[in-house]
Amino acid sequence: MRILLDTCAFLWLIRGRPEASPIARALFSEAANEIYLSSVSAWEISVKHRLGKLPLGDVPVRYVPGEREKHGIESLPLSEADTLVLDKLPLLHHDPFDRMLICQAIASQMVILTPDPLITQYPVLTRW
């Protein structure tokens, strides 16, 4: 299974936080699954860190790639084709980061690992 991590899922899973569901932890740990973190999530982490809303153990430029590599998570760049899916989405969720993750998951036929109930309203596979 190809899995795209929601930003909060990435942070909770790499930190071993209890907010990560048992299903999320199992899917994240399953060696057969391909796990991805979007460049959109790296952008969101950088923005929130800069605003003082997200403390990290290091600056985002080292923290994000370091944690990805440590946990065997691949980077998923945002493509033009991904962004053009946005025109097809209903405006159910106003978070631009989440909307782009939805677009990437649809365009790349991935499952989003997310606790966000708004994301589940879109035509995208989710697990939590």
Buried (B, 14 or more C-beta within 10 A) or exposed (E): EBBBBBBBBBBBBBEEEEEBBEEBBEBBEEEEBEBBBBBBBBBBBBEBBEEEEBEBEEEBEEBBBEBBEEBEBEBBEBEEEBBEBBEEBEEEBEBEBBBBBBBBBBBBEBBBBBBBEBBBEBEBBBBB
